[in-house]
Amino acid sequence: MAQRLYDAREKTVQQIADLFSVPRSTVYGHLDREKTVPRQPKGHCKCEALSAALTPVRRT
């Protein structure tokens, strides 16, 4: 159930831990690394744009 909640982005790891009254480390230990969907921050495109804007330009 925790895996499904995490992969569906229905709950954060902290919310899942609270739901089962366990520490976050326990939740991380039970997530299947082979099946886990990589998480991207919400507004991922904005993060990339911000990162690009803040990256210093190298002059050669």
N, C-alpha and C positions, 0 to 999 in steps of 0.2 A: 504494500500500500504506500509506503514512504517513497519508493522508487517512482511509482505512478504519479504521486503528487508533485514530486520534484521535477520529473521529466515534462509534465504538463504545465509546469510553471504556475501551478495553483498555489503553492506554498513555498516559502523560503526554507532553508535548512533550519533556521532558528524557529520558525513556526511549526515545522514538523517535530522538532525536538520538544517544544512546549506541548504539542498535542499528545506525545507519548511519554512525557515527563522524563526525558533522558537528555544528557548533554549533547551538544552539536557534534562532538567527536564521535559519539555512538552512531549518529545518523550518517555521518561521512563514512564510517567504517562499514555500514551496511549498504551503501549505494554501490551498485554494480558498475565498476569502471568501464567495462566493455559495452554496457547498454546505456550508460548515462549520457543524456543529451547535453552537449556543452552549453553553458549559459552565456548569454550575451547581455550586457547591461541594456536596460530599456533606453531607447533613443540612441542605439549603437552608432548610427550614422553621424549623429551630432558629436559623439565622443571622438570618432575618427577625425572629423573636421577640426575639432578643438585641438586634438593632439597634433595634427598637421600644422595648425596655426601657431602652436607654441614651440614647435621644433625649430631650433636655430638653423638657419641656412648656412651650409658650408661653402665657403668661397675658396676656389682653387686657383 
